[in-house]
């Protein structure tokens, strides 16, 4: 397989699984069949940025969409887009947009359709985890094991 095809496989994985907090450099490099460090060099050479920076940009783009259109807290959006730390999310968001997530929302809400209720946005974004309290999956179905 040629080098660019391998790198595209990894980039496709980041585009597809951007919200997965378990998506890290080792997982993405494995998609390309590279070691972690060789992958970083090859990806930066091909795309002009590191894989980590690319993934962060994808997550921030999704956060911008949710901040403009969903009635969710900044913390909920932070976790939905794959960040585990609100501080890191806010810092990266401000570096990319020049605004904090709250400032961004204040500037952009009200310029379009009404906000999507948070429960619908969470469902669409895959925010409800399997086995979560109240999801019904922890109940006994009445069938024998």
ZAVORO-98422 format. One record per atom (N, C-alpha, C): residue in one letter; x, y, z. Coordinates in steps of 0.02 Angstrom, whole numbers, plus 32768, in hexadecimal, padded with zeros to 4 digits. Atoms other than C-alpha are relative to their C-alpha. Example, Ala and Ser with C-alpha at 12.3 -4.5 7.8 and 13.67 -1.06 7.14 Angstrom:
A802D7FC58000;A82677F1F8186;A802D803C8000;S7FD67FC57FFD;S82AC7FCB8165;S7FD980378025;
! end
This chain:
X802B7FC58000;X800080008000;X802D803E8000;X7FD67FC58003;X804780AB7FD4;X7FF7802C803F;X7FFD7FD67FC4;X8071812D8058;X7FC1802B8009;X803A7FD47FFA;X7FE281A68031;X7FC17FDA800F;X803C80277FF1;X7F60811D8034;X7FFF7FED804A;X7FFC80127FB9;X7F9C80E580DF;X7FEE803C802C;X800F7FC47FD9;X7F958198811F;X7FB780137FFA;X80487FF28009;X7EE681B080D6;X7FD57FD3802B;X8025802D7FD4;X7EAB81178135;X7FFE801A8048;X7FFD7FE47FBC;X7EE6816581D7;X7FD880408005;X80267FC18000;X7E9D820F81AA;X7FB57FF17FFE;X804780148002;X7DF781BA817F;X7FE87FE98045;X801280177FBC;X7DF98167822B;X7FF5803C802E;X80097FC47FD7;X7E0F8213827C;X7FC080247FED;X803D7FDF8017;X7D83825B8211;X7FC27FDB8018;X8039802A7FED;X7D1081CB823F;X7FF77FFC804C;X8002800D7FB7;X7D3C81B382F8;X8016803B802A;X7FE67FC57FDE;X7D668266832A;X7FE580098047;X801E7FF67FBE;X7CF2826183C2;X80177FCD8034;X7FEB80357FD3;X7D4081C5840D;X803B8016802A;X7FC97FEA7FD6;X7DA981F884A4;X803A7FCD8002;X7FCC80338001;X7E0981548491;X802B80037FC1;X7FDA7FF9803E;X7E47818983E5;X804080268010;X7FC07FE07FF1;X7EFE81AC8403;X80327FF17FC8;X7FCD80058034;X7F9E81B1839F;X80107FB87FEF;X7FF18046800D;X7FC080F783B2;X7FCB7FDE7FD5;X8037801D8025;X7F1580C68370;X800080197FB8;X80017FE38043;X7F1E813D82DC;X803D7FE77FD8;X7FC480188023;X7FD1810A82B0;X7FF77FB77FEA;X800D80468012;X7F98805482B0;X7FD67FFB7FC1;X80288000803D;X7F18807E822A;X802C80087FC2;X7FD37FF58038;X7FA880B681BC;X80377FCC7FFD;X7FCB80327FFE;X801B802781EE;X8044801D800F;X7FC27FDE7FEF;X809F809D8234;X800B7FFC804C;X7FF37FF47FB9;X80F580B082DB;X7FE78046800F;X801C7FBE7FED;X80B58147833B;X802A80397FE6;X7FD47FC88010;X814C81B5831C;X800A80077FB5;X7FF97FFD8048;X816281888265;X7FBF801B7FE2;X80407FE88018;X80A981A8824B;X7FF9804C8007;X80047FB77FF5;X80B382588295;X802880247FCA;X7FD67FE08034;X81428284821E;X7FE07FFA7FBB;X801E800B8042;X80EC82388186;X7FC080297FF7;X803F7FDA8004;X8043828881AC;X800E804A7FF8;X7FF07FB88005;X808F833481C7;X801D80117FBC;X7FE37FF58043;X80F283248126;X7FC980027FCB;X803580058032;X805582F580C5;X7FCA80368007;X80397FD47FF5;X7FD383688115;X80128044801F;X7FEB7FBF7FE6;X803883F7815F;X7FF1800D8049;X800D7FF97FB8;X800383D98213;X80047FBB8020;X7FFC80407FDD;X801583548297;X7FBB7FE08004;X804180217FF8;X7F8D82D182AD;X7FD9801B803C;X80217FE57FC5;X7F6783178359;X7FDF80437FF2;X801C7FBE8012;X7F4D83C68315;X7FC47FF77FD1;X8038800D802F;X7EDF83828288;X7FC27FE88026;X8038801A7FDA;X7E7383208302;X7FE08036802C;X801A7FC97FD7;X7E6383B78375;X7FD6802F7FD5;X80277FD4802C;X7E2A842282E1;X7FBD7FE17FEF;X80408022800F;X7DA683A182B3;X7FD08005803B;X802B7FFD7FC4;X7D66839E8366;X7FE68047800D;X80157FBB7FF6;X7D61845C8372;X7FCB80137FCD;X80337FF38032;X7D00846682CE;X7FBD7FE48016;X803F801E7FE8;X7C7E83F08316;X7FE48025803C;X80167FDA7FC6;X7C79845283B8;X7FE080427FEB;X801E7FC2801A;X7C5784F18356;X7FB87FF47FE9;X804380118018;X7BC2849E8303;X7FD07FF6803B;X802B800C7FC7;X7B7E846383AA;X7FF2803F8029;X80097FC17FDB;X7B99850C83FE;X7FCE802E7FDC;X80307FD78027;X7B3785618372;X7FBA7FE38000;X8041801D800D;X7AAB84E48367;X7FE17FD58035;X801C802E7FCE;X7A93847B8403;X7FFB80218044;X800B7FE67FBC;X7A5084A584AE;X80227FD18032;X7FD780297FD3;X7ADE844E850B;X8031802E8023;X7FCE7FD97FDD;X7B57848E858C;X80447FF87FDE;X7FBC8004801C;X7C0C84B0855C;X80217FBF8017;X7FE2803E7FE7;X7C40841D85C9;X7FE67FC47FDA;X801D80388026;X7BC883A78570;X801E7FFE7FB9;X7FE37FFD8043;X7C0A83E184C7;X80497FEB8002;X7FBA80147FF8;X7CBD83CE8503;X80077FB47FFE;X7FFC804A7FFD;X7C9F83168529;X7FE57FDF7FC1;X801C801D803D;X7C3582F5848F;X803180017FC6;X7FD17FFB8038;X7CC0832D841B;X80427FDD800E;X7FC6802A7FF3;X7D4282BF846F;X8035801C802E;X7FD07FE57FCF;X7D9C832F84EC;X7FEE7FE48044;X800D80187FBD;X7DAF82EC859B;X800A80378034;X7FF37FC97FD3;X7DE5839285E8;X7FE080407FE6;X80217FC18014;X7D7A842F85E3;X803480377FF7;X7FCB7FCD8006;X7E16849A85FE;X80257FFB7FBE;X7FDD800A8040;X7E70844E8569;X7FD280137FC6;X80307FEF8034;X7DD3845C84FF;X7FFA804C7FF8;X80087FB88003;X7DBC8514852B;X803E80227FE4;X7FC17FE48018;X7E74853B850B;X80087FF57FB5;X7FFA80108047;X7E7784E38462;X7FCB80247FD7;X80367FDD8023;X7DD185308431;X801280497FF6;X7FEE7FB98005;X7E0F85E08457;X803B80097FD1;X7FC87FFB802E;X7EB385C083FA;X7FE77FFE7FB7;X8019800A8045;X7E50858B835F;X7FD180387FEA;X80347FD18015;X7DC186098361;X800B80488019;X7FF67FBE7FE3;X7E01869B83CA;X7FCD80118036;X80347FF57FCE;X7D6C8688843F;X7FFC7FC3802E;X800F80397FD5;X7D42861C84D4;X7FC17FE07FE5;X803E801F8017;X7CB6859F84B5;X7FC280288013;X803A7FD87FEB;X7C3C860B8518;X7FFA80407FD7;X80017FC38029;X7C6D86A984B9;X7FE97FEF7FB9;X801380168043;X7C5C86498415;X7FB47FF67FFC;X8048800C7FFF;X7BAD86118443;X7FD980418002;X80227FC07FF9;X7B7986C08477;X7FFF80267FBD;X7FFC7FDC8040;X7BB4870783D0;X7FD77FDF7FC9;X801E80238039;X7B6586818362;X7FBA7FE6800A;X804480197FF5;X7AC3864A83B4;X7FCF80387FF0;X80337FCF8011;X7A2686A08377;X800480187FB8;X7FF97FEB8046;X7A6186B382C3;X7FE07FCF7FD0;X801E8032802C;X7A02861E8282;X7FC37FE18020;X803880257FE4;X7985859B82B3;X80077FFA804C;X7FFF800A7FB8;X795785778367;X80307FC88012;X7FD280347FEA;X79CF850D83CC;X7FDE7FBC8004;X801880457FFB;X79BA845183C3;X80017FED804A;X7FFF80157FB9;X7986840C846E;X803B7FD1800D;X7FC580267FEE;X7A1A83C084C7;X7FF97FB57FFB;X800980498002;X79CF831284D2;X80057FE67FB8;X7FFB80158046;X79BF83098414;X804780067FE6;X7FBB7FF78015;X7A6D834E83F9;X802C7FC9801C;X7FD980357FE1;X7AB582CF8473;X7FF37FBE7FDC;X8010803D8022;X7A5A8241841D;X80217FFE7FBB;X7FE27FFB8042;X7A95827A8370;X804C7FF88003;X7FB780017FFA;X7B48828F83AB;X801A7FC08021;X7FEA803D7FE0;X7B4C81E68401;X801480098048;X7FEC7FEF7FBC;X7B59823384AE;X7FE47FD38035;X801B802E7FCF;X7AF081AF8504;X80277FBF7FFC;X7FD5803B7FFE;X7B6481228536;X7FD77FC28011;X802280407FF1;X7B2E806C853C;X80057FF2804A;X800180127FB9;X7AFB803485E9;X7FFA803C802E;X80077FC57FD7;X7AE080E68625;X7FC27FFA802B;X803980037FD3;X7A6A80FD86B7;X7FC3801C7FDB;X803E7FEB801F;X79B8810B8677;X7FFB7FED7FB6;X800480128046;X79E280C685CB;X7FD97FC17FF4;X8027803C8008;X7984802785ED;X802A7FC27FF4;X7FD5803A800E;X7A187FB885C5;X80177FDC803E;X7FEB80207FC2;X7A3B7F95867A;X7FC77FD98020;X803A80247FE5;X798E7F4B8695;X80007FB77FEA;X800680468011;X79687E938696;X7FC77FF97FCE;X803380078034;X790A7E6585F8;X7FCF7FC8800F;X802D80377FEE;X78B97DD1864C;X80147FBF7FDF;X7FEA803D8021;X79147D5485DF;X80367FDF802A;X7FCD80257FDB;X797F7CCE862A;X8043800A7FDD;X7FBE7FF6801F;X7A3A7CE5860F;X80177FC57FD7;
! end
